[in-house]
Every structure is written in C-alpha cells, then in structure tokens.
Amino acid sequence: MASRRSVVKRKSSRSAGFTLAELLIVITILGEIATFTIPKIVYAQVNSQMNSVVKEDFSTLAQAFQSLSLDKGVSATTTSNDLGAYLTIL
C-alpha cells in the first residue's frame, strides 16, 4: 500500500508545471494573435481620428457658408473666394 502512495505522489509532482515546449507554443499563439490584432487596432484609431478631423472641417465649412448666406446671401455669382473670407473669421 505504501508503494502505491509513493507512485501517486511521483506522478502528481511530475505534472505540476508546464514544459518548455508548452510555454513556447502558448507564446507563439499569443504572438500570432498580436500580429493580426495590433494593426487592426491601430487602423481603427487612425480611422477614428481622420473621421473626427473631417467632421470638424465640414462643420467649419458649414458655419462659414451659413455666415456668408446670412450676411450677403448666396447667388449664382458667389465664388469660393467669398467663402474664404468667412473661413478666416472662424
């Protein structure tokens, strides 16, 4: 009976940790996941920044156009130079 207990203890003590191969496999898998995930995160961040810049610029143009139409009115002869004067005010 004592010999069985010592065998059981040996088996449990041998399987207490991970082997180097198992750790390397896990690190490799995590590296592969990072390889595909990090560029997507960076792209999403850059895309979000660009969208906010475009929205801000569009808002500025809309405000300038509204100011121009309230002050002088907009007609067929209105040019981009007329709008440019209102862009410098904002």
PyMOL Python script that loads the backbone (N, CA, C, O; Angstrom):
from pymol import cmd

cmd.read_pdbstr("""\
ATOM      1  N   MET A   1       0.810  -1.182   0.000  1.00  0.00           N
ATOM      2  CA  MET A   1       0.000   0.000   0.000  1.00  0.00           C
ATOM      3  C   MET A   1       0.867   1.265   0.000  1.00  0.00           C
ATOM      4  O   MET A   1       0.535   2.258  -0.647  1.00  0.00           O
ATOM      5  N   ALA A   2       1.937   1.213   0.707  1.00  0.00           N
ATOM      6  CA  ALA A   2       2.834   2.362   0.771  1.00  0.00           C
ATOM      7  C   ALA A   2       3.478   2.634  -0.578  1.00  0.00           C
ATOM      8  O   ALA A   2       3.742   3.786  -0.921  1.00  0.00           O
ATOM      9  N   SER A   3       3.731   1.588  -1.337  1.00  0.00           N
ATOM     10  CA  SER A   3       4.345   1.790  -2.636  1.00  0.00           C
ATOM     11  C   SER A   3       3.391   2.470  -3.612  1.00  0.00           C
ATOM     12  O   SER A   3       3.827   3.227  -4.479  1.00  0.00           O
ATOM     13  N   ARG A   4       2.099   2.209  -3.478  1.00  0.00           N
ATOM     14  CA  ARG A   4       1.120   2.882  -4.345  1.00  0.00           C
ATOM     15  C   ARG A   4       1.080   4.377  -4.062  1.00  0.00           C
ATOM     16  O   ARG A   4       1.004   5.180  -4.991  1.00  0.00           O
ATOM     17  N   ARG A   5       1.128   4.752  -2.816  1.00  0.00           N
ATOM     18  CA  ARG A   5       1.091   6.174  -2.464  1.00  0.00           C
ATOM     19  C   ARG A   5       2.320   6.902  -3.017  1.00  0.00           C
ATOM     20  O   ARG A   5       2.204   8.026  -3.508  1.00  0.00           O
ATOM     21  N   SER A   6       3.454   6.292  -2.944  1.00  0.00           N
ATOM     22  CA  SER A   6       4.661   6.932  -3.455  1.00  0.00           C
ATOM     23  C   SER A   6       4.606   7.071  -4.974  1.00  0.00           C
ATOM     24  O   SER A   6       5.136   8.035  -5.525  1.00  0.00           O
ATOM     25  N   VAL A   7       3.974   6.119  -5.652  1.00  0.00           N
ATOM     26  CA  VAL A   7       3.813   6.212  -7.099  1.00  0.00           C
ATOM     27  C   VAL A   7       2.866   7.347  -7.449  1.00  0.00           C
ATOM     28  O   VAL A   7       3.110   8.097  -8.395  1.00  0.00           O
ATOM     29  N   VAL A   8       1.796   7.472  -6.694  1.00  0.00           N
ATOM     30  CA  VAL A   8       0.834   8.540  -6.944  1.00  0.00           C
ATOM     31  C   VAL A   8       1.483   9.893  -6.695  1.00  0.00           C
ATOM     32  O   VAL A   8       1.267  10.835  -7.458  1.00  0.00           O
ATOM     33  N   LYS A   9       2.264   9.996  -5.649  1.00  0.00           N
ATOM     34  CA  LYS A   9       2.933  11.261  -5.357  1.00  0.00           C
ATOM     35  C   LYS A   9       3.928  11.627  -6.457  1.00  0.00           C
ATOM     36  O   LYS A   9       4.052  12.797  -6.819  1.00  0.00           O
ATOM     37  N   ARG A  10       4.620  10.651  -6.978  1.00  0.00           N
ATOM     38  CA  ARG A  10       5.573  10.930  -8.049  1.00  0.00           C
ATOM     39  C   ARG A  10       4.873  11.442  -9.296  1.00  0.00           C
ATOM     40  O   ARG A  10       5.339  12.391  -9.925  1.00  0.00           O
ATOM     41  N   LYS A  11       3.773  10.829  -9.652  1.00  0.00           N
ATOM     42  CA  LYS A  11       3.035  11.266 -10.838  1.00  0.00           C
ATOM     43  C   LYS A  11       2.502  12.680 -10.663  1.00  0.00           C
ATOM     44  O   LYS A  11       2.585  13.485 -11.591  1.00  0.00           O
ATOM     45  N   SER A  12       1.968  12.993  -9.514  1.00  0.00           N
ATOM     46  CA  SER A  12       1.411  14.330  -9.308  1.00  0.00           C
ATOM     47  C   SER A  12       2.509  15.383  -9.237  1.00  0.00           C
ATOM     48  O   SER A  12       2.295  16.515  -9.671  1.00  0.00           O
ATOM     49  N   SER A  13       3.665  15.046  -8.707  1.00  0.00           N
ATOM     50  CA  SER A  13       4.736  16.037  -8.631  1.00  0.00           C
ATOM     51  C   SER A  13       5.362  16.281 -10.001  1.00  0.00           C
ATOM     52  O   SER A  13       5.880  17.368 -10.253  1.00  0.00           O
ATOM     53  N   ARG A  14       5.323  15.298 -10.880  1.00  0.00           N
ATOM     54  CA  ARG A  14       5.892  15.477 -12.212  1.00  0.00           C
ATOM     55  C   ARG A  14       4.998  16.342 -13.091  1.00  0.00           C
ATOM     56  O   ARG A  14       5.506  17.052 -13.960  1.00  0.00           O
ATOM     57  N   SER A  15       3.715  16.306 -12.898  1.00  0.00           N
ATOM     58  CA  SER A  15       2.806  17.065 -13.752  1.00  0.00           C
ATOM     59  C   SER A  15       2.380  18.389 -13.118  1.00  0.00           C
ATOM     60  O   SER A  15       1.342  18.941 -13.484  1.00  0.00           O
ATOM     61  N   ALA A  16       3.153  18.896 -12.193  1.00  0.00           N
ATOM     62  CA  ALA A  16       2.784  20.120 -11.502  1.00  0.00           C
ATOM     63  C   ALA A  16       3.045  21.374 -12.335  1.00  0.00           C
ATOM     64  O   ALA A  16       2.398  22.395 -12.103  1.00  0.00           O
ATOM     65  N   GLY A  17       3.961  21.335 -13.289  1.00  0.00           N
ATOM     66  CA  GLY A  17       4.291  22.519 -14.063  1.00  0.00           C
ATOM     67  C   GLY A  17       4.139  22.293 -15.551  1.00  0.00           C
ATOM     68  O   GLY A  17       3.735  21.223 -16.006  1.00  0.00           O
ATOM     69  N   PHE A  18       4.480  23.348 -16.306  1.00  0.00           N
ATOM     70  CA  PHE A  18       4.410  23.265 -17.762  1.00  0.00           C
ATOM     71  C   PHE A  18       5.798  22.983 -18.318  1.00  0.00           C
ATOM     72  O   PHE A  18       6.804  23.380 -17.730  1.00  0.00           O
ATOM     73  N   THR A  19       5.845  22.316 -19.423  1.00  0.00           N
ATOM     74  CA  THR A  19       7.135  22.075 -20.073  1.00  0.00           C
ATOM     75  C   THR A  19       7.507  23.286 -20.904  1.00  0.00           C
ATOM     76  O   THR A  19       6.671  24.139 -21.201  1.00  0.00           O
ATOM     77  N   LEU A  20       8.760  23.344 -21.269  1.00  0.00           N
ATOM     78  CA  LEU A  20       9.239  24.449 -22.095  1.00  0.00           C
ATOM     79  C   LEU A  20       8.526  24.468 -23.439  1.00  0.00           C
ATOM     80  O   LEU A  20       8.210  25.540 -23.956  1.00  0.00           O
ATOM     81  N   ALA A  21       8.274  23.322 -23.998  1.00  0.00           N
ATOM     82  CA  ALA A  21       7.584  23.246 -25.293  1.00  0.00           C
ATOM     83  C   ALA A  21       6.177  23.810 -25.192  1.00  0.00           C
ATOM     84  O   ALA A  21       5.729  24.528 -26.086  1.00  0.00           O
ATOM     85  N   GLU A  22       5.478  23.491 -24.110  1.00  0.00           N
ATOM     86  CA  GLU A  22       4.118  24.024 -23.939  1.00  0.00           C
ATOM     87  C   GLU A  22       4.135  25.538 -23.814  1.00  0.00           C
ATOM     88  O   GLU A  22       3.295  26.222 -24.398  1.00  0.00           O
ATOM     89  N   LEU A  23       5.078  26.058 -23.063  1.00  0.00           N
ATOM     90  CA  LEU A  23       5.179  27.516 -22.915  1.00  0.00           C
ATOM     91  C   LEU A  23       5.523  28.186 -24.240  1.00  0.00           C
ATOM     92  O   LEU A  23       4.980  29.245 -24.556  1.00  0.00           O
ATOM     93  N   LEU A  24       6.407  27.589 -25.010  1.00  0.00           N
ATOM     94  CA  LEU A  24       6.759  28.159 -26.311  1.00  0.00           C
ATOM     95  C   LEU A  24       5.572  28.141 -27.266  1.00  0.00           C
ATOM     96  O   LEU A  24       5.389  29.081 -28.040  1.00  0.00           O
ATOM     97  N   ILE A  25       4.774  27.098 -27.223  1.00  0.00           N
ATOM     98  CA  ILE A  25       3.579  27.033 -28.077  1.00  0.00           C
ATOM     99  C   ILE A  25       2.601  28.131 -27.701  1.00  0.00           C
ATOM    100  O   ILE A  25       2.041  28.791 -28.576  1.00  0.00           O
ATOM    101  N   VAL A  26       2.391  28.332 -26.409  1.00  0.00           N
ATOM    102  CA  VAL A  26       1.466  29.379 -25.960  1.00  0.00           C
ATOM    103  C   VAL A  26       1.978  30.754 -26.365  1.00  0.00           C
ATOM    104  O   VAL A  26       1.206  31.592 -26.831  1.00  0.00           O
ATOM    105  N   ILE A  27       3.274  30.991 -26.192  1.00  0.00           N
ATOM    106  CA  ILE A  27       3.855  32.288 -26.574  1.00  0.00           C
ATOM    107  C   ILE A  27       3.733  32.497 -28.078  1.00  0.00           C
ATOM    108  O   ILE A  27       3.466  33.613 -28.524  1.00  0.00           O
ATOM    109  N   THR A  28       3.920  31.458 -28.855  1.00  0.00           N
ATOM    110  CA  THR A  28       3.778  31.555 -30.313  1.00  0.00           C
ATOM    111  C   THR A  28       2.348  31.888 -30.697  1.00  0.00           C
ATOM    112  O   THR A  28       2.120  32.721 -31.574  1.00  0.00           O
ATOM    113  N   ILE A  29       1.393  31.255 -30.060  1.00  0.00           N
ATOM    114  CA  ILE A  29      -0.022  31.533 -30.355  1.00  0.00           C
ATOM    115  C   ILE A  29      -0.366  32.966 -29.993  1.00  0.00           C
ATOM    116  O   ILE A  29      -1.048  33.651 -30.754  1.00  0.00           O
ATOM    117  N   LEU A  30       0.102  33.429 -28.833  1.00  0.00           N
ATOM    118  CA  LEU A  30      -0.152  34.821 -28.434  1.00  0.00           C
ATOM    119  C   LEU A  30       0.504  35.805 -29.404  1.00  0.00           C
ATOM    120  O   LEU A  30      -0.058  36.862 -29.693  1.00  0.00           O
ATOM    121  N   GLY A  31       1.679  35.461 -29.899  1.00  0.00           N
ATOM    122  CA  GLY A  31       2.344  36.314 -30.888  1.00  0.00           C
ATOM    123  C   GLY A  31       1.562  36.394 -32.181  1.00  0.00           C
ATOM    124  O   GLY A  31       1.464  37.461 -32.788  1.00  0.00           O
ATOM    125  N   GLU A  32       1.003  35.268 -32.610  1.00  0.00           N
ATOM    126  CA  GLU A  32       0.185  35.269 -33.832  1.00  0.00           C
ATOM    127  C   GLU A  32      -1.075  36.110 -33.651  1.00  0.00           C
ATOM    128  O   GLU A  32      -1.465  36.856 -34.549  1.00  0.00           O
ATOM    129  N   ILE A  33      -1.697  35.988 -32.503  1.00  0.00           N
ATOM    130  CA  ILE A  33      -2.897  36.793 -32.231  1.00  0.00           C
ATOM    131  C   ILE A  33      -2.544  38.279 -32.238  1.00  0.00           C
ATOM    132  O   ILE A  33      -3.275  39.089 -32.808  1.00  0.00           O
ATOM    133  N   ALA A  34      -1.427  38.636 -31.606  1.00  0.00           N
ATOM    134  CA  ALA A  34      -0.996  40.039 -31.577  1.00  0.00           C
ATOM    135  C   ALA A  34      -0.660  40.541 -32.969  1.00  0.00           C
ATOM    136  O   ALA A  34      -0.910  41.705 -33.282  1.00  0.00           O
ATOM    137  N   THR A  35      -0.099  39.685 -33.807  1.00  0.00           N
ATOM    138  CA  THR A  35       0.260  40.073 -35.165  1.00  0.00           C
ATOM    139  C   THR A  35      -0.951  40.509 -35.966  1.00  0.00           C
ATOM    140  O   THR A  35      -0.861  41.434 -36.773  1.00  0.00           O
ATOM    141  N   PHE A  36      -2.070  39.862 -35.757  1.00  0.00           N
ATOM    142  CA  PHE A  36      -3.276  40.215 -36.502  1.00  0.00           C
ATOM    143  C   PHE A  36      -4.114  41.274 -35.803  1.00  0.00           C
ATOM    144  O   PHE A  36      -4.845  42.009 -36.467  1.00  0.00           O
ATOM    145  N   THR A  37      -4.027  41.371 -34.498  1.00  0.00           N
ATOM    146  CA  THR A  37      -4.888  42.276 -33.743  1.00  0.00           C
ATOM    147  C   THR A  37      -4.344  43.701 -33.685  1.00  0.00           C
ATOM    148  O   THR A  37      -5.101  44.654 -33.869  1.00  0.00           O
ATOM    149  N   ILE A  38      -3.060  43.859 -33.435  1.00  0.00           N
ATOM    150  CA  ILE A  38      -2.481  45.195 -33.241  1.00  0.00           C
ATOM    151  C   ILE A  38      -2.662  46.087 -34.470  1.00  0.00           C
ATOM    152  O   ILE A  38      -3.052  47.242 -34.297  1.00  0.00           O
ATOM    153  N   PRO A  39      -2.406  45.631 -35.701  1.00  0.00           N
ATOM    154  CA  PRO A  39      -2.642  46.510 -36.848  1.00  0.00           C
ATOM    155  C   PRO A  39      -4.109  46.936 -36.992  1.00  0.00           C
ATOM    156  O   PRO A  39      -4.389  48.060 -37.409  1.00  0.00           O
ATOM    157  N   LYS A  40      -5.030  46.054 -36.653  1.00  0.00           N
ATOM    158  CA  LYS A  40      -6.448  46.429 -36.727  1.00  0.00           C
ATOM    159  C   LYS A  40      -6.782  47.515 -35.712  1.00  0.00           C
ATOM    160  O   LYS A  40      -7.557  48.424 -36.009  1.00  0.00           O
ATOM    161  N   ILE A  41      -6.210  47.427 -34.534  1.00  0.00           N
ATOM    162  CA  ILE A  41      -6.454  48.441 -33.505  1.00  0.00           C
ATOM    163  C   ILE A  41      -5.867  49.777 -33.939  1.00  0.00           C
ATOM    164  O   ILE A  41      -6.509  50.817 -33.789  1.00  0.00           O
ATOM    165  N   VAL A  42      -4.653  49.757 -34.476  1.00  0.00           N
ATOM    166  CA  VAL A  42      -4.012  50.997 -34.936  1.00  0.00           C
ATOM    167  C   VAL A  42      -4.811  51.607 -36.079  1.00  0.00           C
ATOM    168  O   VAL A  42      -5.017  52.821 -36.112  1.00  0.00           O
ATOM    169  N   TYR A  43      -5.269  50.769 -37.025  1.00  0.00           N
ATOM    170  CA  TYR A  43      -6.060  51.266 -38.144  1.00  0.00           C
ATOM    171  C   TYR A  43      -7.362  51.888 -37.646  1.00  0.00           C
ATOM    172  O   TYR A  43      -7.769  52.943 -38.133  1.00  0.00           O
ATOM    173  N   ALA A  44      -8.010  51.253 -36.695  1.00  0.00           N
ATOM    174  CA  ALA A  44      -9.268  51.793 -36.161  1.00  0.00           C
ATOM    175  C   ALA A  44      -9.041  53.141 -35.479  1.00  0.00           C
ATOM    176  O   ALA A  44      -9.866  54.047 -35.592  1.00  0.00           O
ATOM    177  N   GLN A  45      -7.923  53.265 -34.774  1.00  0.00           N
ATOM    178  CA  GLN A  45      -7.626  54.523 -34.097  1.00  0.00           C
ATOM    179  C   GLN A  45      -7.347  55.639 -35.105  1.00  0.00           C
ATOM    180  O   GLN A  45      -7.858  56.749 -34.956  1.00  0.00           O
ATOM    181  N   VAL A  46      -6.548  55.353 -36.118  1.00  0.00           N
ATOM    182  CA  VAL A  46      -6.245  56.356 -37.143  1.00  0.00           C
ATOM    183  C   VAL A  46      -7.505  56.732 -37.903  1.00  0.00           C
ATOM    184  O   VAL A  46      -7.734  57.905 -38.195  1.00  0.00           O
ATOM    185  N   ASN A  47      -8.326  55.731 -38.223  1.00  0.00           N
ATOM    186  CA  ASN A  47      -9.575  55.984 -38.940  1.00  0.00           C
ATOM    187  C   ASN A  47     -10.504  56.870 -38.109  1.00  0.00           C
ATOM    188  O   ASN A  47     -11.159  57.761 -38.650  1.00  0.00           O
ATOM    189  N   SER A  48     -10.561  56.636 -36.822  1.00  0.00           N
ATOM    190  CA  SER A  48     -11.394  57.444 -35.941  1.00  0.00           C
ATOM    191  C   SER A  48     -10.897  58.884 -35.882  1.00  0.00           C
ATOM    192  O   SER A  48     -11.696  59.820 -35.904  1.00  0.00           O
ATOM    193  N   GLN A  49      -9.584  59.061 -35.807  1.00  0.00           N
ATOM    194  CA  GLN A  49      -9.021  60.415 -35.787  1.00  0.00           C
ATOM    195  C   GLN A  49      -9.310  61.144 -37.093  1.00  0.00           C
ATOM    196  O   GLN A  49      -9.665  62.323 -37.079  1.00  0.00           O
ATOM    197  N   MET A  50      -9.163  60.454 -38.218  1.00  0.00           N
ATOM    198  CA  MET A  50      -9.428  61.082 -39.512  1.00  0.00           C
ATOM    199  C   MET A  50     -10.899  61.465 -39.642  1.00  0.00           C
ATOM    200  O   MET A  50     -11.219  62.533 -40.165  1.00  0.00           O
ATOM    201  N   ASN A  51     -11.792  60.601 -39.170  1.00  0.00           N
ATOM    202  CA  ASN A  51     -13.214  60.916 -39.224  1.00  0.00           C
ATOM    203  C   ASN A  51     -13.541  62.150 -38.394  1.00  0.00           C
ATOM    204  O   ASN A  51     -14.350  62.977 -38.813  1.00  0.00           O
ATOM    205  N   SER A  52     -12.930  62.285 -37.231  1.00  0.00           N
ATOM    206  CA  SER A  52     -13.204  63.456 -36.404  1.00  0.00           C
ATOM    207  C   SER A  52     -12.668  64.731 -37.054  1.00  0.00           C
ATOM    208  O   SER A  52     -13.296  65.785 -36.959  1.00  0.00           O
ATOM    209  N   VAL A  53     -11.517  64.641 -37.711  1.00  0.00           N
ATOM    210  CA  VAL A  53     -10.962  65.812 -38.402  1.00  0.00           C
ATOM    211  C   VAL A  53     -11.871  66.219 -39.560  1.00  0.00           C
ATOM    212  O   VAL A  53     -12.131  67.407 -39.753  1.00  0.00           O
ATOM    213  N   VAL A  54     -12.353  65.249 -40.326  1.00  0.00           N
ATOM    214  CA  VAL A  54     -13.232  65.543 -41.456  1.00  0.00           C
ATOM    215  C   VAL A  54     -14.544  66.158 -40.963  1.00  0.00           C
ATOM    216  O   VAL A  54     -15.046  67.108 -41.563  1.00  0.00           O
ATOM    217  N   LYS A  55     -15.093  65.629 -39.889  1.00  0.00           N
ATOM    218  CA  LYS A  55     -16.342  66.182 -39.350  1.00  0.00           C
ATOM    219  C   LYS A  55     -16.142  67.605 -38.855  1.00  0.00           C
ATOM    220  O   LYS A  55     -17.003  68.464 -39.044  1.00  0.00           O
ATOM    221  N   GLU A  56     -15.001  67.852 -38.219  1.00  0.00           N
ATOM    222  CA  GLU A  56     -14.717  69.209 -37.742  1.00  0.00           C
ATOM    223  C   GLU A  56     -14.553  70.178 -38.909  1.00  0.00           C
ATOM    224  O   GLU A  56     -15.070  71.295 -38.865  1.00  0.00           O
ATOM    225  N   ASP A  57     -13.837  69.758 -39.952  1.00  0.00           N
ATOM    226  CA  ASP A  57     -13.668  70.608 -41.133  1.00  0.00           C
ATOM    227  C   ASP A  57     -14.998  70.867 -41.830  1.00  0.00           C
ATOM    228  O   ASP A  57     -15.266  71.988 -42.263  1.00  0.00           O
ATOM    229  N   PHE A  58     -15.823  69.842 -41.938  1.00  0.00           N
ATOM    230  CA  PHE A  58     -17.127  70.022 -42.564  1.00  0.00           C
ATOM    231  C   PHE A  58     -17.986  70.983 -41.752  1.00  0.00           C
ATOM    232  O   PHE A  58     -18.708  71.807 -42.315  1.00  0.00           O
ATOM    233  N   SER A  59     -17.908  70.878 -40.441  1.00  0.00           N
ATOM    234  CA  SER A  59     -18.662  71.790 -39.582  1.00  0.00           C
ATOM    235  C   SER A  59     -18.186  73.227 -39.767  1.00  0.00           C
ATOM    236  O   SER A  59     -19.001  74.148 -39.805  1.00  0.00           O
ATOM    237  N   THR A  60     -16.881  73.426 -39.882  1.00  0.00           N
ATOM    238  CA  THR A  60     -16.333  74.763 -40.101  1.00  0.00           C
ATOM    239  C   THR A  60     -16.815  75.335 -41.433  1.00  0.00           C
ATOM    240  O   THR A  60     -17.197  76.502 -41.516  1.00  0.00           O
ATOM    241  N   LEU A  61     -16.791  74.495 -42.478  1.00  0.00           N
ATOM    242  CA  LEU A  61     -17.285  74.961 -43.782  1.00  0.00           C
ATOM    243  C   LEU A  61     -18.774  75.293 -43.732  1.00  0.00           C
ATOM    244  O   LEU A  61     -19.211  76.280 -44.323  1.00  0.00           O
ATOM    245  N   ALA A  62     -19.540  74.484 -43.039  1.00  0.00           N
ATOM    246  CA  ALA A  62     -20.977  74.737 -42.932  1.00  0.00           C
ATOM    247  C   ALA A  62     -21.252  76.039 -42.191  1.00  0.00           C
ATOM    248  O   ALA A  62     -22.150  76.789 -42.572  1.00  0.00           O
ATOM    249  N   GLN A  63     -20.485  76.314 -41.135  1.00  0.00           N
ATOM    250  CA  GLN A  63     -20.652  77.571 -40.402  1.00  0.00           C
ATOM    251  C   GLN A  63     -20.267  78.771 -41.268  1.00  0.00           C
ATOM    252  O   GLN A  63     -20.945  79.799 -41.248  1.00  0.00           O
ATOM    253  N   ALA A  64     -19.183  78.638 -42.025  1.00  0.00           N
ATOM    254  CA  ALA A  64     -18.763  79.727 -42.902  1.00  0.00           C
ATOM    255  C   ALA A  64     -19.814  79.973 -43.982  1.00  0.00           C
ATOM    256  O   ALA A  64     -20.129  81.124 -44.285  1.00  0.00           O
ATOM    257  N   PHE A  65     -20.351  78.921 -44.557  1.00  0.00           N
ATOM    258  CA  PHE A  65     -21.379  79.071 -45.587  1.00  0.00           C
ATOM    259  C   PHE A  65     -22.635  79.708 -44.998  1.00  0.00           C
ATOM    260  O   PHE A  65     -23.266  80.548 -45.639  1.00  0.00           O
ATOM    261  N   GLN A  66     -22.997  79.310 -43.782  1.00  0.00           N
ATOM    262  CA  GLN A  66     -24.173  79.895 -43.149  1.00  0.00           C
ATOM    263  C   GLN A  66     -23.956  81.379 -42.862  1.00  0.00           C
ATOM    264  O   GLN A  66     -24.854  82.193 -43.074  1.00  0.00           O
ATOM    265  N   SER A  67     -22.758  81.731 -42.378  1.00  0.00           N
ATOM    266  CA  SER A  67     -22.461  83.144 -42.121  1.00  0.00           C
ATOM    267  C   SER A  67     -22.491  83.952 -43.416  1.00  0.00           C
ATOM    268  O   SER A  67     -23.012  85.067 -43.437  1.00  0.00           O
ATOM    269  N   LEU A  68     -21.942  83.401 -44.487  1.00  0.00           N
ATOM    270  CA  LEU A  68     -21.954  84.078 -45.784  1.00  0.00           C
ATOM    271  C   LEU A  68     -23.385  84.267 -46.275  1.00  0.00           C
ATOM    272  O   LEU A  68     -23.736  85.347 -46.750  1.00  0.00           O
ATOM    273  N   SER A  69     -24.198  83.251 -46.168  1.00  0.00           N
ATOM    274  CA  SER A  69     -25.567  83.367 -46.677  1.00  0.00           C
ATOM    275  C   SER A  69     -26.403  84.312 -45.830  1.00  0.00           C
ATOM    276  O   SER A  69     -27.319  84.951 -46.349  1.00  0.00           O
ATOM    277  N   LEU A  70     -26.109  84.418 -44.530  1.00  0.00           N
ATOM    278  CA  LEU A  70     -26.855  85.367 -43.695  1.00  0.00           C
ATOM    279  C   LEU A  70     -26.418  86.809 -43.957  1.00  0.00           C
ATOM    280  O   LEU A  70     -27.249  87.717 -43.961  1.00  0.00           O
ATOM    281  N   ASP A  71     -25.114  87.024 -44.176  1.00  0.00           N
ATOM    282  CA  ASP A  71     -24.610  88.388 -44.378  1.00  0.00           C
ATOM    283  C   ASP A  71     -24.887  88.908 -45.786  1.00  0.00           C
ATOM    284  O   ASP A  71     -25.462  89.985 -45.946  1.00  0.00           O
ATOM    285  N   LYS A  72     -24.488  88.161 -46.794  1.00  0.00           N
ATOM    286  CA  LYS A  72     -24.555  88.652 -48.168  1.00  0.00           C
ATOM    287  C   LYS A  72     -25.564  87.921 -49.020  1.00  0.00           C
ATOM    288  O   LYS A  72     -25.994  88.428 -50.056  1.00  0.00           O
ATOM    289  N   GLY A  73     -25.938  86.747 -48.594  1.00  0.00           N
ATOM    290  CA  GLY A  73     -26.804  85.932 -49.425  1.00  0.00           C
ATOM    291  C   GLY A  73     -25.964  85.145 -50.423  1.00  0.00           C
ATOM    292  O   GLY A  73     -24.854  85.549 -50.769  1.00  0.00           O
ATOM    293  N   VAL A  74     -26.488  84.047 -50.870  1.00  0.00           N
ATOM    294  CA  VAL A  74     -25.782  83.191 -51.812  1.00  0.00           C
ATOM    295  C   VAL A  74     -26.517  83.248 -53.137  1.00  0.00           C
ATOM    296  O   VAL A  74     -27.737  83.096 -53.196  1.00  0.00           O
ATOM    297  N   SER A  75     -25.753  83.471 -54.200  1.00  0.00           N
ATOM    298  CA  SER A  75     -26.355  83.530 -55.530  1.00  0.00           C
ATOM    299  C   SER A  75     -25.501  82.714 -56.496  1.00  0.00           C
ATOM    300  O   SER A  75     -24.554  82.044 -56.087  1.00  0.00           O
ATOM    301  N   ALA A  76     -25.835  82.777 -57.744  1.00  0.00           N
ATOM    302  CA  ALA A  76     -25.090  82.042 -58.767  1.00  0.00           C
ATOM    303  C   ALA A  76     -23.702  82.635 -58.973  1.00  0.00           C
ATOM    304  O   ALA A  76     -22.810  81.958 -59.484  1.00  0.00           O
ATOM    305  N   THR A  77     -23.514  83.880 -58.585  1.00  0.00           N
ATOM    306  CA  THR A  77     -22.214  84.525 -58.769  1.00  0.00           C
ATOM    307  C   THR A  77     -21.309  84.388 -57.535  1.00  0.00           C
ATOM    308  O   THR A  77     -20.188  84.896 -57.540  1.00  0.00           O
ATOM    309  N   THR A  78     -21.768  83.727 -56.509  1.00  0.00           N
ATOM    310  CA  THR A  78     -20.951  83.528 -55.308  1.00  0.00           C
ATOM    311  C   THR A  78     -19.804  82.568 -55.633  1.00  0.00           C
ATOM    312  O   THR A  78     -20.005  81.514 -56.235  1.00  0.00           O
ATOM    313  N   THR A  79     -18.594  82.963 -55.216  1.00  0.00           N
ATOM    314  CA  THR A  79     -17.412  82.136 -55.501  1.00  0.00           C
ATOM    315  C   THR A  79     -16.811  81.609 -54.196  1.00  0.00           C
ATOM    316  O   THR A  79     -17.235  81.968 -53.097  1.00  0.00           O
ATOM    317  N   SER A  80     -15.831  80.765 -54.360  1.00  0.00           N
ATOM    318  CA  SER A  80     -15.154  80.213 -53.178  1.00  0.00           C
ATOM    319  C   SER A  80     -14.342  81.286 -52.451  1.00  0.00           C
ATOM    320  O   SER A  80     -14.072  81.156 -51.257  1.00  0.00           O
ATOM    321  N   ASN A  81     -13.954  82.336 -53.161  1.00  0.00           N
ATOM    322  CA  ASN A  81     -13.242  83.442 -52.515  1.00  0.00           C
ATOM    323  C   ASN A  81     -14.139  84.136 -51.503  1.00  0.00           C
ATOM    324  O   ASN A  81     -13.672  84.581 -50.454  1.00  0.00           O
ATOM    325  N   ASP A  82     -15.419  84.228 -51.813  1.00  0.00           N
ATOM    326  CA  ASP A  82     -16.359  84.845 -50.852  1.00  0.00           C
ATOM    327  C   ASP A  82     -16.431  84.005 -49.577  1.00  0.00           C
ATOM    328  O   ASP A  82     -16.494  84.543 -48.472  1.00  0.00           O
ATOM    329  N   LEU A  83     -16.422  82.720 -49.740  1.00  0.00           N
ATOM    330  CA  LEU A  83     -16.475  81.812 -48.591  1.00  0.00           C
ATOM    331  C   LEU A  83     -15.165  81.842 -47.816  1.00  0.00           C
ATOM    332  O   LEU A  83     -15.168  81.692 -46.594  1.00  0.00           O
ATOM    333  N   GLY A  84     -14.049  82.031 -48.505  1.00  0.00           N
ATOM    334  CA  GLY A  84     -12.734  82.068 -47.859  1.00  0.00           C
ATOM    335  C   GLY A  84     -12.610  83.179 -46.837  1.00  0.00           C
ATOM    336  O   GLY A  84     -11.927  83.015 -45.826  1.00  0.00           O
ATOM    337  N   ALA A  85     -13.248  84.288 -47.078  1.00  0.00           N
ATOM    338  CA  ALA A  85     -13.207  85.392 -46.115  1.00  0.00           C
ATOM    339  C   ALA A  85     -13.876  84.991 -44.814  1.00  0.00           C
ATOM    340  O   ALA A  85     -13.455  85.434 -43.745  1.00  0.00           O
ATOM    341  N   TYR A  86     -14.891  84.177 -44.880  1.00  0.00           N
ATOM    342  CA  TYR A  86     -15.594  83.733 -43.659  1.00  0.00           C
ATOM    343  C   TYR A  86     -14.839  82.596 -42.963  1.00  0.00           C
ATOM    344  O   TYR A  86     -15.025  82.375 -41.766  1.00  0.00           O
ATOM    345  N   LEU A  87     -14.013  81.893 -43.682  1.00  0.00           N
ATOM    346  CA  LEU A  87     -13.229  80.820 -43.064  1.00  0.00           C
ATOM    347  C   LEU A  87     -12.129  81.407 -42.173  1.00  0.00           C
ATOM    348  O   LEU A  87     -11.770  80.798 -41.166  1.00  0.00           O
ATOM    349  N   THR A  88     -11.591  82.573 -42.526  1.00  0.00           N
ATOM    350  CA  THR A  88     -10.546  83.163 -41.712  1.00  0.00           C
ATOM    351  C   THR A  88     -11.114  83.738 -40.426  1.00  0.00           C
ATOM    352  O   THR A  88     -10.393  83.855 -39.434  1.00  0.00           O
ATOM    353  N   ILE A  89     -12.386  84.098 -40.421  1.00  0.00           N
ATOM    354  CA  ILE A  89     -13.018  84.624 -39.215  1.00  0.00           C
ATOM    355  C   ILE A  89     -13.164  83.508 -38.185  1.00  0.00           C
ATOM    356  O   ILE A  89     -12.936  83.723 -36.995  1.00  0.00           O
ATOM    357  N   LEU A  90     -13.542  82.323 -38.641  1.00  0.00           N
ATOM    358  CA  LEU A  90     -13.740  81.205 -37.718  1.00  0.00           C
ATOM    359  C   LEU A  90     -12.403  80.739 -37.267  1.00  0.00           C
ATOM    360  O   LEU A  90     -12.310  79.799 -36.478  1.00  0.00           O
TER     361      LEU A  90
END
""", "prot")
cmd.dss("prot")
cmd.show_as("cartoon", "prot")
cmd.util.cbc("prot")
cmd.orient("prot")
